[in-house]
Amino acid sequence: MTTPTTRNRLDEEESPYLRQHADNPVNWQPWDEQALETAREHDVPIFLSIGYSACHWCHVMEEESFADDAVAEVVNENFVPIKVDREERPDIDSIYMTVCQLVSGQGGWPLSAWLTPEGKPFFVGTYFPREGKRGQPGFLDLCERISGSWESTEDRAEMESRAEKWTDAAKDRLEETPASDTDAGAAAGPPSSAVLETAADAIVRSADRRCGGFGSSGPKFPQPSRLRVLARAHDRTGETEYREVLEETLDAMAAGGLYDHVGGGFHRYCVDRDWTVPHFEKMLYDNAEIPRAFLTGYQLTGENRYAEVVGDTLEFVERELTHDDGGFFSTLDAQSESPATGEHEEGAFYVWTPDEVHDVIEHEPDAALFCKRYDITESGNFEGRSQPNRVTPVSELAVGFDLEESEVLKRLDSIRQQLFEAREERPRPARDEKVLAGWNGLMISTYAEAALVLGEHDYAETAVDALEFVRERLWDADERRLSRRYKDGDVKVDGYLEDYAFLARGALDCYQATGEVDHLAFALELARVIETEFWDADHGTLYFTPASGESLVTRPQELSDQSTPSAAGVAVETLLALDVFAADEDFEGIATTVLETHANTLEANALEHATLCLAADWLESGALEVTVAADDLPPTWRDRFTSRYFPDRLFALRPPTEDRLETWLDRLDLADAPPIWAGREARDGEPTLYVCRDRTCSPPTHDADEALEWLDGDAAPEGGNSQSDDAPF
């Protein structure tokens, strides 16, 4: 038998993860028709390896196996080895990760899967050491055994039978068509807002009331969508336990090692129950979604500590994950060169010893102050060094160091800045400079919302710059098509539902923050493509992959929240929000049908479908529509509406006159003014405010306080006030 692939083709790819493997002796292929046809032509299995550039165990498996000549010889002779960047191809990752979870009960990266030439999996796992140990098979031995079994007629028949069963199981899990729901007794309509409380109650039951977060052991993952559910359920019901769990989790994440206390921003997750030691990679999506949860905490409580976390995180993103022309990069690696050993080690950029702190901070008491505050000890909490954790209260430090509390805070801020400058001289973690449409949409939304809530105009400019970057490079207006990835001028991969949905929400949020109609027009264009490419009226659902895209062994949906919010959930929320601007499009009808299709799924497992539960609440409760007829949104009005927590607030700026509104309607491709704008021009030549909730509207007013008084009166929605009694104004 001839070797099916003759060379490693990853040097032709732009993905940083794929390029990391371009020098391997394994003859890696990208996932493309050439590689798939080679497997069919030679009738050999595919070895599929899925990972991403910041993945620690991906690096380990490369060093142990993929860079080894003996391993490469076996792989090259018996398989078509395909390497996939999960961040570029989440559809492929979703299918085979689902199989791995169904078969083994767990998943992770690197994902290792052996497939038939038709792409159907018959053996799956995650990381394999080169040689077997502790009951885990070795990668080299595994490849040899699989190859031998493939050559055996009897064994191959069993492998192919298993591949069919596993593929069918993945289809059942990922496609979840309404036909199967109907057979099980589908709900007669979409779930009511009660599903929000169902989700919140499940979240509280899963909460770690001692250490914060969810689950009674490690690892601890941030769960921003769950925090959004708790906040909105508290707003709807006044239940204090929802708010308590929210605050406990925010405080734990901000105090522990998940948060970078020197440079700002959040790591991926923590490996322990008490949030001490993180997995050190930094992902764009975490640094978009987690700060958004902190903005909610700030609105609910008025506590500046939450706003400070948001500000420091956005400063980190601006400094380390932003393209010079506007878009946002994807990740920072967990590993970097250790100043002490010269070897690449996880966390080397972030951890400290007391001696290192004292070397930077010449005033010994100040160095001791920082070490006491952030638990920098001789023994360390991570391989002999310390990841800073905020452990000692300022009040205790004030007593111990005989200082006023204000002086403690002043000194800590100065020390932190000195340590930050010293840390900047260390070898930096590698950066994955892919610009992904969907992840950028998440970050754009957070910057736009922060501009409104914190009153920082620069944040709105950053959001708009990123939106324009993605629009110019990844959106084809003539073809009405969004590509997923940009890297150094190279554009690749048709966009998925998350790309369209997250970016549409980002564009809508930019419109809310700036009042610029072009951003609203772009959001509507993306929503229209969601309808044509991802909406399946026959099955009443939104698929993750476009109808015109590549045909895989199954067509997945994304209903549950993963590391990022559910693509279907964000799409439904965004369609509901945009429906008020384009009622003739019937975006609400699509959203309603999706929720109805999956009502049983949401009600049976609300915990895993937080974003769709939020969408169900939006559908029943409706938005708080804040229409402003003016040239600009007056800052005092913005502040009055954003300092309070209105989870469903929708700012809808429009021109002050009907003549100028006609120009907007042309830009939006609308024949008539939508109800949210119709007849709502400026009165008496002054900016005029119209507030509507639950199809009831306030009188037009020039006074934001008057509109808020109206909201707090008879117009308050049934089931709870729009604001808890102890929330700040």
C-alpha positions in Angstrom: 0.0 0.0 0.0 1.3 3.5 -0.9 1.4 6.2 1.7 -1.9 8.1 1.2 -0.4 11.6 1.8 3.0 12.6 0.7 3.7 15.8 2.6 2.5 18.1 5.4 0.2 20.7 3.8 -0.3 23.0 6.7 2.3 25.5 5.6 -0.4 26.7 3.2 -2.8 27.6 6.0 -3.1 30.9 7.9 -4.5 29.4 11.2 -1.8 29.9 13.9 -2.8 26.5 15.3 -2.4 24.7 12.0 0.9 26.5 11.3 2.2 25.3 14.7 2.0 21.8 13.2 3.4 22.7 9.8 6.9 21.4 10.6 5.7 18.1 12.1 6.9 14.9 10.4 3.2 13.8 10.4 1.8 14.6 6.9 -1.0 16.7 8.2 -3.8 17.8 5.9 -6.3 20.6 6.4 -10.0 19.5 6.3 -10.8 19.9 2.7 -12.0 17.9 -0.3 -8.5 16.9 -1.3 -7.8 15.2 2.0 -11.2 13.6 2.2 -10.9 12.3 -1.4 -7.5 10.9 -0.6 -9.0 8.8 2.3 -11.7 7.5 0.0 -9.3 6.8 -2.9 -6.9 4.8 -0.7 -9.7 3.3 1.5 -7.9 4.2 4.7 -9.2 5.7 7.9 -8.9 9.4 8.8 -7.0 10.4 11.9 -8.6 13.6 13.0 -6.9 15.8 15.6 -8.8 19.0 16.8 -7.4 21.7 19.0 -6.6 25.4 19.2 -3.4 27.5 19.5 -3.7 28.2 23.2 -4.4 24.6 24.2 -1.8 23.3 26.7 -2.4 19.5 26.2 -2.4 20.1 22.4 1.2 21.3 22.8 2.1 18.3 25.0 0.7 15.8 22.5 2.5 17.5 19.7 5.8 17.3 21.5 5.4 13.7 22.6 3.8 12.2 19.4 3.4 14.4 16.4 7.0 15.6 16.4 8.2 12.0 16.8 9.5 10.4 13.6 8.5 6.8 14.6 5.0 7.9 15.4 4.8 9.9 12.1 5.9 6.9 10.1 3.0 4.8 11.4 0.4 7.6 11.0 1.5 8.6 7.5 1.5 5.0 6.2 -1.9 4.0 7.6 -4.1 7.1 7.8 -5.0 10.4 6.3 -4.1 12.7 9.2 -6.2 15.8 9.3 -5.7 18.7 11.7 -8.6 21.1 12.5 -8.6 24.4 14.4 -11.8 24.2 16.4 -12.0 28.0 16.4 -12.2 28.0 12.6 -14.4 25.0 12.2 -16.7 24.8 15.2 -19.1 22.7 13.1 -16.6 19.8 12.8 -15.6 20.2 16.4 -19.3 20.1 17.5 -20.0 16.8 15.7 -17.0 14.8 16.9 -16.9 16.3 20.4 -20.6 15.3 20.8 -19.6 11.7 19.9 -16.7 11.8 22.4 -19.0 13.0 25.1 -21.7 10.4 24.3 -19.2 7.6 24.2 -16.9 8.5 27.1 -19.0 10.9 29.2 -16.3 13.6 28.8 -14.5 15.7 26.3 -11.8 18.2 25.8 -8.9 19.2 23.6 -6.9 17.9 21.9 -9.8 15.8 20.5 -8.5 12.6 18.8 -10.9 10.7 16.5 -10.5 7.9 14.0 -13.0 8.1 11.1 -14.1 6.0 8.2 -13.2 7.4 4.8 -16.8 8.8 4.8 -16.1 10.8 8.0 -18.0 8.5 10.4 -16.2 8.1 13.8 -15.4 4.6 15.2 -12.8 5.5 17.9 -12.6 8.7 19.9 -10.6 10.2 22.8 -8.8 13.3 23.9 -5.1 13.4 24.9 -3.1 10.2 24.5 0.5 9.9 25.8 3.0 8.4 23.3 3.4 5.3 25.5 0.6 3.8 27.6 0.5 4.7 31.3 -1.9 4.5 34.2 -4.3 2.4 32.2 -4.4 4.8 29.3 -3.4 3.4 25.9 -0.3 4.9 24.2 -0.9 6.8 21.0 1.6 4.8 19.0 0.3 1.4 20.0 -3.3 2.6 19.5 -2.5 3.7 15.9 -0.9 0.3 15.1 -3.8 -1.6 16.6 -6.4 0.4 14.7 -4.5 0.0 11.5 -4.3 -3.7 12.0 -8.0 -4.0 12.8 -8.9 -2.0 9.7 -7.1 -4.6 7.5 -9.0 -7.4 9.2 -12.3 -8.1 7.4 -14.1 -9.1 10.6 -12.7 -6.3 12.7 -13.4 -3.7 10.0 -17.0 -4.7 9.7 -17.4 -4.2 13.5 -15.7 -0.8 13.3 -18.0 0.3 10.4 -21.0 -0.9 12.3 -19.9 1.1 15.4 -19.3 4.2 13.2 -22.9 4.0 11.9 -24.3 3.7 15.5 -22.2 6.6 16.8 -23.1 8.8 13.8 -26.8 8.1 14.3 -26.4 9.0 18.0 -24.8 12.3 17.1 -27.6 13.1 14.7 -30.2 12.4 17.4 -28.3 14.7 19.8 -27.5 17.5 17.5 -30.4 17.7 15.1 -33.2 17.4 17.7 -36.0 17.9 15.1 -39.4 18.9 16.1 -40.7 15.6 14.8 -38.9 13.8 17.5 -40.2 16.3 20.1 -43.8 15.8 18.8 -43.5 12.1 19.2 -42.5 12.7 22.8 -45.4 15.1 23.3 -44.2 18.5 22.3 -45.5 21.6 24.1 -48.4 23.4 22.5 -46.6 26.8 22.5 -43.3 28.4 23.5 -42.3 28.2 27.1 -43.6 30.9 29.4 -41.4 33.3 31.5 -41.7 30.7 34.2 -38.9 28.8 32.6 -36.6 31.7 33.7 -37.3 30.9 37.3 -36.9 27.2 36.6 -33.4 27.9 35.2 -32.6 30.3 38.1 -33.7 27.7 40.7 -31.5 25.0 39.0 -28.6 27.5 39.0 -29.0 28.2 42.7 -29.1 24.4 43.4 -25.8 24.0 41.5 -24.1 27.0 43.2 -21.1 26.7 45.5 -22.2 28.9 48.4 -18.8 28.6 50.1 -16.4 29.4 47.3 -18.6 31.0 44.6 -19.4 29.7 41.2 -21.0 26.4 40.3 -20.2 22.9 41.4 -18.7 21.7 44.7 -15.3 20.8 43.3 -12.8 21.9 40.6 -12.4 22.8 37.9 -14.4 26.1 38.1 -15.6 27.6 34.9 -17.1 31.1 34.5 -20.8 30.8 33.5 -21.8 34.3 32.3 -25.1 33.1 30.8 -26.1 31.7 34.1 -25.3 35.0 35.8 -27.5 36.8 33.3 -30.4 34.4 34.2 -29.9 35.1 38.0 -29.9 38.8 37.4 -33.0 38.8 35.3 -34.9 36.4 37.6 -34.1 38.6 40.5 -35.4 41.6 38.6 -38.6 39.7 37.8 -39.3 38.2 41.2 -37.3 40.1 43.8 -35.9 36.8 45.1 -32.8 37.8 47.1 -31.1 34.3 46.8 -30.7 34.8 43.0 -28.9 38.1 43.6 -26.8 36.6 46.4 -25.5 33.8 44.2 -24.7 36.3 41.4 -22.7 38.6 43.8 -20.9 35.6 45.4 -19.8 34.4 42.0 -18.7 37.8 40.7 -16.7 38.4 43.9 -15.1 35.0 43.8 -14.0 35.4 40.1 -12.7 38.9 40.7 -10.7 38.0 43.9 -9.2 34.7 42.7 -6.7 33.6 40.2 -9.1 33.6 37.3 -8.6 37.3 37.2 -5.2 38.9 36.3 -4.7 41.2 39.2 -1.6 42.8 37.6 -2.7 43.3 34.0 -6.4 42.9 33.9 -8.5 40.4 32.0 -9.7 36.8 32.7 -8.1 33.4 32.2 -10.1 30.5 30.8 -11.0 28.7 34.0 -9.6 27.6 37.4 -8.5 24.0 38.1 -9.6 24.1 41.8 -12.7 24.7 43.8 -11.7 28.0 45.3 -10.6 29.8 42.1 -6.9 29.9 43.1 -5.0 28.5 40.1 -6.2 29.2 36.5 -5.6 27.5 33.2 -3.6 30.5 32.0 -4.8 31.0 28.4 -6.9 34.1 27.8 -9.7 33.9 25.3 -11.5 36.8 23.6 -14.9 35.4 24.3 -14.3 35.1 28.1 -13.1 38.7 28.2 -16.3 39.7 26.4 -18.9 37.8 28.3 -17.5 37.9 31.8 -17.3 41.8 31.9 -20.8 41.9 30.6 -21.9 40.0 33.7 -19.9 42.5 35.8 -21.7 45.4 34.2 -25.0 43.7 35.3 -23.6 43.4 38.8 -22.7 47.1 38.8 -26.2 48.1 37.6 -27.9 45.9 40.3 -25.7 46.9 43.2 -24.0 50.2 42.4 -20.7 48.8 43.6 -17.8 50.4 41.9 -15.6 47.3 42.3 -17.6 45.7 39.5 -17.2 48.7 37.2 -13.4 48.7 37.9 -13.1 45.1 36.8 -14.9 46.0 33.6 -12.6 48.9 33.0 -9.4 47.0 33.6 -10.5 44.1 31.5 -11.4 46.3 28.5 -8.1 48.1 28.9 -6.4 44.7 28.7 -8.4 43.8 25.5 -7.5 47.2 24.0 -3.8 46.7 24.8 -3.3 43.0 24.0 -6.1 41.7 21.8 -6.8 44.5 19.4 -5.7 44.8 15.8 -4.2 48.2 14.8 -7.1 48.7 12.4 -9.9 47.7 14.9 -10.8 44.0 15.0 -10.1 41.8 18.0 -7.6 38.8 18.1 -8.6 35.4 19.4 -6.4 34.2 22.2 -3.2 34.5 24.3 -1.4 31.2 24.9 -1.2 29.7 28.4 2.6 29.1 27.9 5.5 31.4 27.5 9.2 31.3 28.1 10.1 31.2 31.8 12.6 33.9 32.8 14.0 31.4 35.4 14.5 28.3 33.2 14.3 29.5 29.6 11.7 26.7 28.9 8.2 27.3 27.8 6.0 26.8 30.8 2.3 27.3 31.6 1.7 30.5 33.5 5.3 31.7 33.4 4.3 35.2 32.3 1.8 35.7 35.2 3.3 34.1 38.4 5.6 35.6 41.0 7.9 34.7 43.9 8.4 37.0 46.9 12.0 37.6 45.7 10.7 38.7 42.3 8.3 41.2 43.9 11.1 42.5 46.2 13.4 42.9 43.2 10.9 45.3 41.6 9.6 47.1 44.7 12.6 48.7 46.4 10.6 49.8 49.5 10.5 46.6 51.5 7.3 47.3 53.4 5.5 48.0 50.1 6.7 44.7 48.7 5.5 42.9 51.8 2.2 44.7 51.6 1.6 43.4 48.0 2.6 39.8 48.9 0.3 39.8 51.9 -2.6 41.2 49.9 -2.2 38.8 47.0 -0.8 35.7 48.7 2.7 35.7 47.2 4.5 33.1 49.4 7.7 31.2 49.4 5.9 27.9 48.9 3.6 29.3 46.2 0.3 28.0 44.9 1.5 26.9 41.4 4.6 24.9 41.0 6.6 26.8 43.5 5.5 30.3 42.4 2.3 32.2 43.1 -0.5 33.3 40.9 -1.9 36.4 42.6 -5.1 36.0 44.6 -6.7 38.8 46.6 -6.8 37.1 50.0 -6.2 39.8 52.7 -8.8 42.5 53.3 -7.7 46.2 53.1 -8.9 46.7 56.6 -6.6 44.0 57.9 -3.7 45.3 55.9 -4.3 48.8 57.4 -4.0 47.5 60.9 -1.0 45.2 60.2 1.0 47.9 58.4 -0.2 50.9 60.5 -1.7 52.7 57.5 -5.0 54.4 56.7 -7.1 52.3 54.3 -7.0 55.0 51.7 -3.2 54.9 51.9 -3.2 51.1 51.5 -5.2 51.3 48.3 -3.0 54.1 47.0 0.2 52.1 47.6 -1.3 48.9 46.2 -2.2 50.7 43.0 1.3 52.1 42.6 2.9 48.7 43.3 0.6 47.0 40.8 1.7 49.5 38.1 5.4 48.9 38.9 4.9 45.1 38.7 2.9 45.5 35.5 5.8 47.5 33.9 8.3 44.9 35.1 6.1 42.0 33.8 6.0 43.7 30.4 9.7 42.9 30.1 9.1 39.1 30.4 8.8 36.9 27.3 5.2 37.2 26.2 2.7 34.4 25.6 2.0 33.8 21.9 -1.0 35.5 20.4 -3.4 33.9 18.0 -4.2 36.7 15.6 -7.2 35.2 13.9 -10.1 37.7 13.8 -13.3 35.7 14.1 -16.6 37.3 13.2 -18.7 35.8 16.0 -16.2 36.3 18.8 -15.8 39.9 17.6 -19.5 40.3 17.8 -19.4 39.3 21.5 -16.7 41.8 22.2 -18.4 44.6 20.2 -21.5 44.1 22.3 -19.6 44.4 25.6 -17.8 47.6 24.5 -21.1 49.1 23.3 -22.9 48.2 26.5 -20.0 49.5 28.6 -20.2 52.8 26.8 -23.8 53.2 27.8 -23.5 51.9 31.4 -20.2 53.6 32.3 -20.7 56.7 30.1 -17.3 56.2 28.3 -17.6 57.4 24.7 -14.2 55.8 23.9 -15.7 52.4 24.4 -18.4 53.1 21.7 -15.6 54.2 19.3 -13.8 50.9 20.0 -16.9 48.9 19.3 -17.6 50.7 16.1 -14.0 50.4 14.9 -14.2 46.6 15.4 -17.6 46.4 13.7 -16.3 48.3 10.7 -13.2 46.1 10.6 -15.2 42.9 10.4 -17.7 44.4 8.0 -15.1 45.6 5.6 -13.1 42.4 5.6 -15.6 39.6 6.2 -18.9 40.8 4.9 -19.6 40.5 1.2 -22.5 42.9 0.6 -23.1 41.8 -3.0 -23.4 38.1 -2.1 -24.9 38.9 1.4 -22.5 36.5 2.9 -20.3 36.6 6.1 -17.0 34.8 6.3 -15.8 33.6 9.7 -12.1 34.2 9.8 -9.7 37.0 8.8 -5.9 36.5 9.2 -3.3 38.8 7.6 -5.5 39.5 4.6 -6.6 35.9 4.2 -10.4 35.2 4.5 -11.7 31.7 5.1 -14.7 29.6 6.1 -18.3 30.5 5.5 -19.9 32.0 8.7 -21.9 29.9 11.1 -25.1 30.9 13.0 -23.0 32.2 15.8 -21.1 34.6 13.5 -24.3 36.1 12.1 -26.1 36.1 15.4 -23.3 37.5 17.6 -22.3 40.1 15.0 -26.0 41.1 14.5 -26.3 41.7 18.2 -23.1 43.6 18.2 -24.3 45.8 15.4 -27.6 46.4 17.1 -25.8 47.4 20.3 -23.6 49.8 18.4 -26.8 51.4 17.1 -28.0 51.7 20.7 -24.7 53.2 21.9 -24.3 55.7 19.0 -27.7 56.2 17.3 -26.1 55.6 13.9 -28.6 54.1 11.5 -26.0 52.2 9.5 -25.3 49.9 12.4 -29.0 49.1 12.6 -29.2 48.5 8.9 -26.3 46.0 9.1 -28.0 44.2 12.0 -31.1 43.8 9.9 -29.1 42.5 6.9 -27.5 39.9 9.0 -30.9 38.9 10.5 -32.3 38.5 7.0 -29.5 36.1 6.1 -30.1 34.2 9.3 -33.6 33.6 8.0 -32.5 32.5 4.5 -29.5 30.3 5.5 -30.1 29.0 9.0 -33.9 29.0 9.5 -35.6 25.7 8.6 -39.4 26.3 8.5 -40.1 22.6 8.0 -38.3 21.6 11.1 -39.1 24.8 13.0 -35.5 25.4 14.1 -32.2 27.3 13.5 -29.3 25.2 12.4 -25.7 26.0 13.2 -24.4 25.6 9.6 -25.7 27.4 6.6 -28.0 25.6 4.1 -25.6 26.4 1.3 -22.6 25.2 3.3 -20.6 21.9 3.3 -22.5 18.7 3.9 -21.1 16.8 6.9 -22.3 13.6 8.5 -24.9 15.6 10.5 -26.2 19.2 10.5 -25.7 20.4 14.1 -27.7 22.9 16.1 -26.3 24.8 19.1 -29.1 25.1 21.7 -27.1 24.8 24.9 -24.6 27.3 26.3 -21.0 26.2 26.0 -17.9 28.4 26.4 -19.9 30.9 24.4 -23.6 31.6 24.6 -26.0 29.4 22.6 -25.9 30.6 19.0 -29.6 29.7 18.7 -30.4 31.6 21.9 -28.6 34.8 20.8 -30.2 34.6 17.4 -33.7 34.3 18.9 -33.0 37.2 21.3 -31.7 39.4 18.5 -34.5 38.5 16.1 -37.0 39.5 18.8 -35.2 42.8 19.4 -35.0 43.6 15.6 -38.6 42.7 15.0 -39.7 46.0 16.5 -37.9 47.7 13.6 -39.1 45.4 10.8 -42.4 43.9 11.8 -43.1 42.9 8.2 -40.1 40.5 8.3 -41.8 38.4 11.0 -38.6 37.8 12.9 -40.7 37.3 16.0 -42.5 34.5 14.2 -39.3 32.7 13.6 -38.2 33.3 17.2 -41.5 32.0 18.6 -41.4 28.9 16.5 -37.9 28.0 17.6 -38.8 28.4 21.2 -42.0 26.3 20.7 -40.0 23.6 18.9 -37.6 23.2 21.8 -40.0 24.0 24.6 -39.7 20.5 26.1 -36.0 20.6 26.0 -35.8 23.9 27.8 -38.3 22.9 30.4 -36.6 19.6 31.0 -33.1 21.0 31.3 -33.3 24.8 31.7 -29.8 24.9 33.4 -28.0 24.0 30.2 -30.1 26.3 28.0 -29.7 29.6 29.9 -29.7 31.9 26.8 -32.8 30.3 25.3 -34.6 30.7 28.6 -33.7 34.4 28.6 -35.1 34.5 25.0 -38.3 32.9 26.2 -38.6 35.5 28.9 -38.0 38.3 26.4 -40.8 36.9 24.1 -43.4 36.9 26.9 -42.3 40.1 28.7 -41.3 42.2 25.7 -38.7 44.9 25.5 -38.6 48.1 27.4 -38.6 50.4 24.4 -37.0 53.7 24.9 -37.5 55.8 21.8 -35.7 59.1 21.6 -36.5 61.6 18.9 -33.4 63.8 18.7 -30.2 64.2 16.9 -28.3 62.5 19.7 -29.2 60.6 22.9 -28.8 63.2 25.7 -26.1 62.0 28.1 -28.3 62.6 31.1 -31.1 60.5 29.7 -28.6 57.7 28.9 -27.3 57.8 32.5 -30.7 57.7 34.0 -31.7 54.6 32.1 -28.4 52.7 32.2 -27.5 53.3 35.9 -30.5 51.1 36.7 -30.8 47.5 35.7 -33.3 47.1 32.8 -32.4 43.7 31.3 -34.6 44.2 28.3 -33.9 47.9 27.6 -33.8 48.8 23.9 -32.7 52.3 22.9 -34.3 53.4 19.6 -32.9 56.8 18.6 -34.7 58.3 15.5 -34.4 61.6 13.7 -36.4 64.4 15.3 -38.5 65.1 12.1 -40.5 62.9 9.8 -38.7 64.2 6.7 -35.4 63.0 8.0 -36.9 59.7 9.1 -37.8 59.0 5.5 -34.0 58.9 4.7 -33.5 56.4 7.4 -36.3 54.2 6.1 -34.7 54.1 2.7 -31.4 53.1 4.3 -33.1 50.3 6.2 -35.1 49.1 3.1 -38.4 49.7 5.0 -41.5 50.9 3.3 -43.1 52.4 6.4 -42.0 53.6 9.7 -42.1 50.8 12.3 -44.4 51.3 15.3 -41.4 52.1 17.6 -40.8 55.3 15.5 -44.1 56.0 13.8 -45.6 59.3 14.9 -42.9 59.9 17.5 -41.2 63.0 16.3 -39.6 65.6 18.5 -42.1 67.9 20.3 -41.6 71.7 20.6 -38.2 71.4 18.8 -36.7 69.6 21.8 -35.4 66.0 22.3 -38.5 63.9 23.1 -38.7 60.7 25.0 -41.2 57.9 24.5 -41.1 54.8 26.8 -43.2 51.7 26.2 -43.5 48.4 28.0 -46.0 45.6 27.5 -47.7 47.5 24.7 -48.3 50.4 27.0 -46.6 53.8 26.4 -45.8 56.8 28.5 -46.9 60.3 27.3 -44.1 62.0 25.3 -41.8 63.9 27.6 -38.7 66.0 27.8 -37.9 64.7 31.2 -36.2 61.3 31.8 -37.2 61.3 35.5 -40.9 61.7 34.5 -40.6 58.6 32.2 -38.9 56.6 35.0 -41.7 57.6 37.4 -44.2 56.4 34.9 -42.3 53.1 34.7 -42.3 52.7 38.4 -46.0 53.3 38.6 -49.0 51.6 37.0 -46.9 50.5 34.0 -44.7 48.2 36.0 -45.0 44.7 34.5 -47.0 42.1 36.4 -44.9 39.8 38.6 -42.4 42.3 39.9 -41.1 45.8 39.7 -38.6 46.7 37.1 -36.2 47.5 39.9 -35.6 46.0 43.3 -36.0 48.2 46.3 -32.4 48.3 47.2 -30.9 48.8 43.7 -29.2 52.2 43.1 -30.5 55.0 41.0 
